[in-house]
Amino acid sequence: MALSNTATPRYYGEFRDAVIRGDIYVNEEISMEMNRIDNLIADPRFYYDDKAIDGWIAYCENELTLTDGADLHLLDTFKLWGEQVFGWYYFTERDIPDKNGNYVTKVIKKRLTTKQFLIVGRGAAKSVYASNIQSFFLNVDTSTTHQITTSPTMKQSEEVMSPIRTSITRARGPLFKFLTEGSINNTTGPKANRVKLSSTKKGIENFLTGSLLEIRPMSINKLQGLRCKIATVDEWLSGDIREDVIGAIEQGASKLDDYLIVATSSEGTVRNGPGDTIKMELMSILKGDYDAPHISIWWYKLDSIEEVGHPEMWIKANPNLGKTVTYEVYQQDVERMENAPATRNDILAKRFGIPTEGYTYFFTYEETLPHKKASYWAMPCALGADLSQGDDFCAFTFMFPLDDGSFGIKTRSYITELTLSKLPGAMRQEYNKFLKEKSLVIMDGTVLDMFEVFDDIDQYIQDNEYDVRCFGFDPYNAKEFVERWESENGPYGIVKVIQGARTESVPLGELKILSEERMLRFDQQLMKFAMGNCIALEDNNGNRKLLKKRYEQKIDNVAAMMDAYVAYKAYKEAFE
């Protein structure tokens, strides 16, 4: 087959046929990615090159080995994923200097995919796939490449490097035999007798092309500024990763032609990190909210927790089930999850791709996705306040009862300059979002002045002409504020909300139901942040209390929402 802008990719075509026949079950996200590939096929701007993907497959199967030295035979999934990387191209005009130094306009062929995201269950051999990508570019790309692999731990990064090192030692194919013949200690003798490919202290070096593949720590400080052509990022959803390392890599890589970032991971357990932001972007792409043909997305997961009880559906979370990991291992984990509840969150996330937020955290990931922007100008509302003079937010949340039974939500918080200055870099970036949307206000000094806070929130209410008909508050640190509120607005509608499992449980349960039905209509990143941080402690009587997992994970805006809801229920007649 020649280069074609109408042909169906070979391995995708086989996969699609199997899905249509019902031989393979796929989840909603994979179905959406299939729609995107179908759109590529129909788009005359993009070309499929079967020779390019065949070349990668031939290299892998003829040259590479597994870590134990066994011959490598690519899985069907590897061919499917690799086809997205190597099989798609487009043509563009570029000014290129000729032999005389004069620039002439030429049409050049460029690889389409610059980023590929794989979210897949544990045991899918995704590190081996990343290794195959890295090895190909290191040894087949004749240009000088700087390549990196990164992961939360050195051990995980070694899973990418080890198969390549084994292939060097074993040298089963003609290319590796050529690249590894000679001596690395020969630096002055004939070049023909020098080794061309070797594992060194720097990483894995191709001396013939001057290329290097190295391990880099998963830290922005260690990744920013690099101009790496090829990067693999492993387990970017795992661990307590608070920095957008993929974005840091792309900043430097995007200055090069035909860069590639392959990001692989099982589902994670960390909330409000860059992983959540990236997943939101990926979901927008899958839904077709905006066009991003240069991004390949293979997001494997069960569609619901009920499917955990149906082994035939497990392939949705791990397409290599039965090949790289057995059904018995998965079954053992299901039994372990039932007998050892402490393991439940990790197993649901890592094996089945179900974000554990819905089970560890009070609000699920889907419940924390912001709604479309909305204005509640001059509408009646309940106001809740969770006040602080320390490092926590001094938080106010407005609840606007809507005709369909849902509630519009707006929030506004206050911190001091001192608190802002103490934030680590990654969290400062998060706070900058709140400042930009004006849901967070920075006050002068080291301690919040409640009279200044009162003046600002009062002005905010006037500017938006909010009709505040009741006011609920947590009594902690609230004396000055509440006294002034009562003096200026009267005693009607003021409700003291005592914190604790006994008093919080009922309103929390009702807010949870509203949230599940997407009837808490918030549109601010600050509320998303606060909802994503909430966990609930349950006592022996089944009563629940809001908590945060770590100090920096603020939940004050949700606490203020609960206060507003309690006040609304107490004075519901004011809204009739």
C-alpha angles and dihedrals in degrees: 000000000000126000105296139184093197105043123108111236110255101232096036089050091054090048094048092050090052091051092049091050090052094244091122126040116214133185128236095267094053090047089055091049089052088055089053091052091048087054090052090053091052094046111092091205092072128067133202118219113194092183091061095054091042089054092055092047092048091050093050096046097041100041113023134077137192121254091265090055096255119140114267120240113181118239118235089247091055089054090048093050094040091051088063090054102040104023105061127074143161135194126239138169119254133178106236127180116243125215090280094053094253117133117238128182114245135172111240134188116239133187109248103211116074098160132033125186121198117185106177140148123276114275097036093120091239091152090059089052090051089049091054090052093049094046094051095053093042093055108022101039104086094201121088106268132190108207130182138186123197138179138156092273138030090237092059091048090052089061087071095043100043099070090052091049089050091050089053091052095045099036096190099166133061095250094051091044089055094044095048101042115107131034130297088210091061103097101145105034129079114319090227088067095051122098113250100196126037146151107246139168089272094053127265114339132195103203092185093066099020090241126152134197112194141169116247127190114251095252131114090228090059096042107039117100095022118132097206117165095201126031132172118195115195126199095358089162095049131083125018096307111166100169131078096239093166090057090048091053093047093053090067099030094054089068087070130072116251098005118171132204118188112190116189129179147141116240115287140221101220121104132208093015128123088273091069090049092050092048090052090052092047091050090051089053093048091050090052096244087140136003118255109158091164091067122079117200126191106173113175121189143125114273092226140005089247088071090068085080092055112070092191087067096052091089087073088071098038118023090188093059109137091026111055095014129021131239086236091063091051091047091051090053091051090053091045090052090054095047098039109038091186089071095050098092095049094046094047090052102038101037104029104025093237109144107239091216089095092058104031096035128051096236122045122235091254091052091057095057109113121243127231116292113276138176123217095191115178092349125143114257148165117241125213126192132198103181129200138170096189133060095308123092118271091223135195123183127188121207118198115195109224130202095252094056095261127116130233111222130207125168138189129185140185134214134164129254088247092057091049092050092055095056118113116241098259093049091045088061089054092050090049088064090056092048091050093053089044094236089120125055125195115217126200121256136024100285127043115252105219093205090056090047089050092051092051098046089045090053090047090054091049093047091055094036091229113181101221107196100170138016128209122188144177104237094222108112089346103111099099094041096047094046090055092044090053093046093053101034104027130245097281117113098011113138127184109215111202112210120233143093094274094056099031100049100078098045090043090053092050093047088050091055090049090049093050089054091048090243096134097086105199123157103181127101090221092062090046089052094049095046090049091055097053121111123171126224113211121205128210091274093055094255115145131215128190116247138164122230095222134017095249092052098091119204099170095115091056090048088053090049090054090050090051091049093051090051091048092053091048093051101029091136089067088069097049 
